[in-house]
Amino acid sequence: MAVNVETLEKLERKMTLTLPVGVVESEVQTRLKKLARTIKMDGFRPGKVPMNVVTQRYGYSVHYEVMNDKVGEAFFNAANEAKLRVAGQPRISEAPASPEGEMAFDAVFEVYPEVKIADLSTAEVEKLSAEVTDSAIDKTIDILRKQRRTFSQRPQDAAAQEGDRVTVDFEGKIDGEVFAGGKAEDFQFIVGDGQMLKEFEEATRGMKSGESKTFQLAFPADYHGKDVAGKTADFMVTLKKIEAAHLPEVNEALAKSLGIEDASVEGLRTDIQKNLAREVKARLLARNKQAVMEALVSKAELDLPNASVQAEVERLKEGARADLKQRGIKDADKAPLPDDIFRPQAERRVRLGLVVAELVRSNSLQATTEQIKAHIEELAASYEKPADVMRWYYSDNNRLGEVEAIVIENNVTNFVLSQAKISDKAVSFDELMAQN
């Protein structure tokens, strides 16, 4: 087998492969003979089908199969010999036969690029920090109290106010016609919780039991109900019942109802502080990791293999279709999804993956067994039975692979932070929680 590799453009290469006809024909005959021993055909006993009949029936498909195998094997061997890192599958086409009468094929393919990373000491990264304050703990306690609130009916002459649960009948019309979802009876919502549009809440606030009111409501242009988005409806609402909310006291009983081991107010605050600190740590890590990755990519120079980008586009499309299917969209698997929608994100992912891989390789940032174990222990610590969680991770190689990937990302993040120019920025707990 003779091999010739030429560069076409950037990452694209062309390899010419030649195969002796005799090698192919010999393998075809070997496979046909093996097939003849097992196939069943009408009129013949098993294993007694004549070779000319076997060849007539299966010769073409076996020849095609052998050609695929032999060309693939020749390409794999030649790529290894030339120390080529092939990206994606080669496009193989038949070429003119060699002067010696050998079969020839052209394989066009891409290779992974050389990744050049500039001096990371010139990279700039904004590193966020945040703390769990008493105010954040107080807000969390308020949320927990709201989740456990009870209601009692207000007197007949009481007016609906912020925090009350109201029961209403309503009917909405657009151009005099009731629209889908525009009518309900005995519908409950809590005033001020944002479940209803602002105009609806404003109309209900101040009403008394037994009262009715008409008002106009303008649906936002981006309203989830497309039939009414951007339109104005005429509503009539009748208030049937008002219930006042009662929040549980912050005491030992509340702590006990939440399953706090130290069933005291101090124990409750300590438990909340630990949980919020864990969330803050995770969010800071994610935000700072993102800033590091952006800085890292900005310092890298490389060409992107189209095969890798296209493979990522297909993965993103598959994910989008799965999401549409989960939302109940009919024929989601057939939805027209143009590649261009996903290409920018696919290119970012491929670029980042190649740059991270190069940094890991050149600076020995692979995940160690100890790091993986420590990360799993940290993940398991927040559960009631950490040992069970650890066994769950170690029982599946895919789960271990996911943890390994996270540890490698953390190694890369720490490495870049140790090299780059860091500007520290403290943000409030609320600011951090509001970030996507």
Phi, psi and omega in degrees: 000127178257143183233135176223125181243131177229150179272127179267301180200127180049255185264358184276134180232158177230129180237131177258125182247141175235141181231132175297132181302323183298324180296316180295311183296323179297317180292323178299313181296320179300316182289324179294320178296319178296319179296320182299333182284344187240337187287154176243131178223143180303135177092354181231146174284150179306130178084359182245016179287126181301147183299324181294328177288317178300315181296318180297320185280319189242358185303314184296313184293322179292320179298318179297318181295316180296317180301314179301313182296313185291319179292319178298318179295318180295320180295315181300314181295317181294320179296320178295317181297322180275001180055047180264134174265096187282131177257117179079189182266144178285153172261114187252132178224153181286140180244167178303142181299152179286162179304332181278001179085011178282153177284139183235147180219145174255128176246116178256129186206174177245153174245158176291146187280163167280128181257120178254120180250122181290173180303115184289348178291345178266354178285145180244129182229129173270118184254121182273151171221152180204156180233155174274114182264167175300325179298319179295321178294318179299317180296321179294320177298320178299320179296316179297322178294318179298323180293340182246020182288152175244166184229145175224144186292136177278161176300159184301327185268005180284148178259143180295134180222176183308130177092347179286148171264124182246148175246125186225158162253141175213156177216127179244142179229143172240122185054039175082359182245134176293135181254161182302127180082004184266006183221138178202155175237146179052044181272131182250140170205162181258124182297125178096354181276352177082010179292325180254161177296154187305316182298324180292315179297318181298321180293324184281327182299127178095349178285158177246161180302135180092348181277152174236156181207145173249146180201163177259145179226122179265115178286136178299154180297332181260021180299142185295334176276100188297332182293336183245352182304130178081000182255162178251130181246152173261123182246147166237128181236137176241124182271123185255330182204143176237130179234132179277144179272142176235116180271140179294149177292152175276095183211189182297326180298319179295315180300319180294320181294337179269002177075024180287130183300313174269089188286068176222167179298319180294321178296322177297313181295322179295317180296317179296318180301318180296316181294318179293322179298321178296319179293319178298316180300316181295318181291319178296318180298314181296315182293316181289327176297318179298317179296321178296314182297321178296318179293321181296312181297324181295340181260008183251148178233123181194157171266149181260131175289123181301325181298318180291320179296315181296321178297321178291322175302314181297321178296318179294320178296319179298319178295320180295320179293321178297322179294317178297320180296320179296330179278000178086016180288128181291140179053041181300328182289347179251002183300132179289114181236098181298141180303325185301332180297323187260348187299314180303316179293320179297318180296319178298316182295315181295316180301312181297318180299318180291320181293315179298316180301320180292319180294319178298314182296313187282345181236014177051056183258021179298155179285134177268161178302320181295319180295317180297317179298316181297321181293318179295320178299321179293319178296321184284339187298333184277357181261162183293323180237083183304323183298322179294320180295318179297317178298323180299317179292315185286348181274357184221121181295329178294318179295318177298322179297321178296317178296317180301318180297319179295317180297319178297317177300319178296321178297316179297316180300311181296323180296313180296318179298329179285342184257325191278171173277118185257130170246115182280138178223118177273131177238157179285163178303315182296319179299316181296317181292333182281342181286144178284000000 
